[in-house]
């Protein structure tokens, strides 16, 4: 069957009539000639070759295969990525600062410059993700950052670590949006919150692994190199090995998922077609850039990224210093971060469960889960140093910042349609998130040690702003859904609108252009 005949038949089948709308056919063919073609279009067109019963029969099998291959890869990748970020935090407890002359504000700038590299490459990385095979891109970035991390072991001065941390930030800038795109490419809207929360929950696993690794390497006294050098070298070599796994086994789309049969590839595309965003097009569309820059949702999410970035930048780089300030040694301060990782590893997936099984609960979950770490910050701010175990307990709650971060990513993945618009939005989000991390790493003034009152106050304000902005986003999307529901007339119209929305997703329509699109709250 020719491409034109297939498109005619597919559009006709979608509308349940023998003759398709000629305008839609002409538009789809015109888009194909311009190169605006979803990478899964051919598989999408093959859906018509199977009955609903045939497609349904293997849906659970396909989901299990995806969970067995893709989820372990992205979970371990994310665990190792966060371990890379924490490596500086752990190394700082074992002589890194005096060996490289990082006293005073120098350490703050070393922590911050990673995020300058991240900020510099955030938008280009997201545009590359749109155009390049995502599995190969991810594996290559992991390999490059692992080499950079190994090079940390040879550092001898302040200038050298600034250069390497900047490059590390660049190479890691595309990993989180790449994983977001992988999840949205293979999982339905209802399946995404839990799976995204599971992989971000591995930040907690990373904190636990890193704390044990740092504690163990901190006791190595007879090695030819210092403990902080061993930390960078061991974590870097772990990433080198893992990059090969990603390059071999991570598919770029359903088209080259080698663990699926051809029919299962068609079913994989059918499963995500109701996300109404297609899978991926490589065409850059300037009109979608303008729409992204004028969208209230986009800027609400971007401001959430800024707030969470400030909080994360402070916690991830200064938790060891904060706990040491409560009266604990460097080695014990590293080990005391284990419970924080465990709390994150448990609470973030629980938030994903709530967002999955409670209808339209993502924004509400984001606001509620932010209250616990907010309370922890208030506890640290108001409790005296005489109650050091209470202070440590409050610090453990800060790992829960991962929950609002991942729920914001889930909204980015499911409620922003149009591939260029989504790439630009992701780029803006991670740019502001990186800027927030820079701010967060620098609001900790060494002159305020061990209490850091100004930094704690700043993070408290960020949590309050995060809760308020999420409320605005929730209200706006609810209003948009209600307005679009009011435009429908009768069950048939609603069903037809949903089918049209699915087709529009494969035409690279944005969420504003696609009137059948409904926002997940």
Secondary structure, 3 states (H helix, E strand, C coil): CCHHHHHHHHHHHHCCCCCCCHHHHHHHHHHHHHCCCCCCHHHHHHHHHCCHHHHHHCHHHHHHHHHHHHHHHHHHHHHHHHHHHHHHHHHCCCCHHHHHCCCCHHHHHHHHHHHHHHHHHHHHHHHHHHHCCHHHHHHHHHHHHHHHHHHHHHCCCHHHHHHHHHHHHHHHCCHHHHHHHHHHHHCCHHHHHHHHHHHHHHHHHHHHHHHHHHHHHCCCCCCCCCHHHHHHHHHHHHHHHHHHHHHHHCCCCHHHCCCCCHHHHHHHHHHHHCCCCCCCCCCCCHHHHHHHHCCHHHHHHHHHHHHHHHHHHHHHHHHHHHHHHCCCCHHHHHHCCHHHHHHHHHHHHHHHHHHHHCCCCHHHHHHHHHHHHHHHHHHHHHCCCCCHHHHHHHHHHHHHHHHHHHHHHHHHHHHCCCHHHHHHHHHHHHHHHHHHHHHHHHCCCHHHCCCCHHHHHHHHHHHHHHHHHHHHHHHHHHHHHHHHHHHCCHHHHHHHHHHHHHHHHCCCCCCCCCCCCCCCC
